[in-house]
């Protein structure tokens, strides 16, 4: 169903009953990323919320970059929690969903029961991961330019397909981004959260995250280094758990669904629900 939250229409689905888990996807995905995990979580006694982030899937796609600024996106998350009457949530994110989840944890720690981030580490740990991470993340600079959307989709989306080589749902993602306005909307997070001038800005302090946190990284991730995940421990004052998944690429929930489901159930169970 679509809800009007924080001034935008967002696709949100609710399943099951029990402690609430909210699952956040990243680029170029939708909430369908979590289709393997949702039934297992519901079967284990959790209430599961999935949502298409603004600019993605069946949610509204604002045209202005300012509409994707951190305050707006964080407002979407807290607005969804308020709509469903959730005081504290087990928040799970992958890719940009992980970046958003880390940011919710630093700005609204009282709303979290636990935090799980797949692939993407804490923003400060990403910043501090050095040239190896900057080399892997070269495309984040390209995505700042207006030409990026056309570049991704030209020649039957050749460049986008190259980026999604190991993505199990690559064709579905390509078709979603071919919708009018979709590709530029999906790049809104890159442009609003990580503009080039942010590389020159003085680092600002992040409060420590007091809830249990699990970070998961995979050895064949083409976009993110291990250091940006392991370095995230420095920003967590609660219990920290790190899991390294061997021989799996970036899209963990789809490429290693059984392993990710197992880790989620074990970690959530350890937090006392």
N, C-alpha and C positions, 0 to 999 in steps of 0.2 A: 504494500500500500504506500501511497505518497502522503506525506504529512507536510504542512507548512510550519517550518521551524526556523526561528531566527531570520525570518523574512524571505526564505527560499523554500521551494518544494523539494523534499528529500525522500527518496525511496528507502523505506525501513521495513524490515520483516521481523516478526516476533515468533519464537518457537519455544515450547516447553514451559516448565515452571521450576522455581527454585532460585538459588543465588544467581545474579545476572552476570552474563558475560557479553561484552560488546566487541565485535570483530570489525577491524578497519582494514580495508584493502589499500593498495597503492597504484602506481602507474604501470600499465595502462588498463587496469582491471576494473572490476565491479565486485559487488558482494558475492557473486557466484564463485569467486576465488575460494570461498570457505565451504563449498558444498560437501566436501568430504568430512569436515570437522563438525558441522552443525548436528547431524543425526547422533553422532557419538556423544557430544556434549549434552544434548537433550536426554539421551538414554541414560546418562550418568547423573541426571537430576539437576541440570542447570536450565535456567531460562536464558535463551540466546537471542541477542539482537544483532542483526546485520544491517548495514546501510551502504548505499552508494554515496560516496563523498560528493559534495557539490562539484559540478563540472564533469562528473563521470556517470556511466550507466544510465539509469532512468531518472536520476536526479536533475534538477534544474542546472543549466549551464550559463551562468552570468558571463557577459561579454567583457567586462572591465577587469583588468588585472587586480585592481584594488579590492575587488569582491572576494579575492582569495587570500587576503592578508591573514596572518595568524589569528588575530582577534576574531575575525569572522568565522574561520574554520573551527576554532576552539568553541566559539559560541554555538555552532551546529551540534557539537558533541554534547556539551552540557545541556543544550536545549532538548535533545533527544532523551537524555537521562531524565530531565525534568518531566517531559511528556509522559514517560512510562513510570514515573514515581520512584526512580532508582536513586537512593542516597549514596550508595557505594557500589562500584562496579569492578569486576575483573576485566581489565582493558587489554586487548590483544591487537597488535598491529603488525603489518608487513609492508616493507618498502616505505612509501610516503605515509602509509597508515602507521608505521612504526615511529617516524619522525613526529607525527601529530600526537601519538600516544605518549611519547617522551615529554612533549611540551605540555600536554594536559597534566601529566604527573608533576611537573614543576610549577604549574600555575594553579592547579586545583587538586593538591594531594589529598585533601579531605574527601574527595569524591571517589577515590580508588581503594579497592580491597587488595588488588595486586596488579602488576604490570608485566606483560609478556611482549617482547619485541623480536620479530624475526627479520634477520638480514641487516636492518639499519640500527646502528648504535646511537647513543646520546649525541645530540648536535655538537656539543663541545668536544666529545671524543672524535667525532668525524673531522672537525676543524683541526684537531691536534694530531691526526693520523699521518700527516706528512705528505711528501710528494708522491708516494705510491698511491695514496688515495686520490690525490688530485689528478693523477694520470688516469686512473680508472674512471674518474668522474668528469672527464673532459666534456662530455655531452651536456653537462649542466650549464656550461657557458654558451654553447650553441643554442640551447633552448631559450635563451634570453631574447633572441632576435626574431622579428616578425616572420622571417623567411623559414623558420624552423618547421612550422606545420606543413608548408608546401614541400619542404625538403624530405620530411618523413614519408609523405604520401606520393611523391612523384614516381613515375615508372612502376605503376601498380604497387605502390608502397614498398619499394625495394629496400629502402633504408630502414623503415620500421620493421620489416620482416627480418632484416639482418640483426637488429637489436633484440628481436624476440626469437632467435634461433631455437633455443631450448624450451621456450614457453609452450606447455601442452595445449593452451587455448589461443595460440597465435592468430589463427584465422578469425576467430570470434572477436578478438581485440582489434584487429585491423578493420573489420566491418563496423565496429562501434565507432572507431575514430574517423571513419569516412562520413558519418552523419554530419549535416550542416552545423558548423561551429564547434564540433566535438573535439577536434585535435587541438585547437587553440585553447579551449576551455581546460583540457587535460594538462596543458602546459602552464596553466595559471599558478599552480603551486610552486613550480620552479621559479617563476618570474616574481612572485610576491614574497616568497620565503627566502630565496637565495639569489638576490640580484648581485651583479658583479661587485658593487661597492661594499657589500658585506664582507668580502675578503680582506678589505683594508680597515674595517671598523675595529675599534678596540673591543676585545672580548669582554662580554659582560658576565658577572657572576651568576651561577645557577644554584638555587637552593638544592640541598641534598634531598633525594627521594626517600621517604621513610617507609614505604611499603615493600613487601617482597617483590623482587624483580627477577625475571628470567630473560636472558639474551640468548638467541640461537643464530648461529652463522653456519654457512655451508661452504665447503672447500672449493667448489667450482663456481662460486659467485664471480661473475665477470665485472661487476660494478662496484663491489665493496670489499675492503680488506678486513682481515681478522682483527687488526689493531683497533679499528674504529668501534668494534663490538667489545673486545676485552677491555679497552680503555674506559668503557662506560661504567665499570665498577667504581671508579673514583667519584662518581656523582650519585651513588646510592648509599644511603646510611642504613637502610633496612637489609634483610637477607638478600644476598646476590647469588644467582646460579647461572653458570655459563654452560651451554651445550654446543658442541662442534659436530656437525653432521657431515660425514665423509661422502665424497663422490656424488654430490647433488648440486645442481645449479641454483640460480637466484630465486626461482618461484617455489619455495619450500612447500607451501600447502598443497600444491598440485603435483610437484615432482616427487615428494616423499610424504604422501598423505598419511600413511599408517604411522610413520615415525613421529610426525608433528602431532598427530592426534594423541599418541601415547605420551609424548612429553607434556602436552597441555593437560591431560587428565591427571598425570602424576603431580605436576607442579600445582595445579589448582587444588588438588586434594591435600597437598602439604600445607596450604595456607590456612587451613581450618574452615574454608568455605565461608 
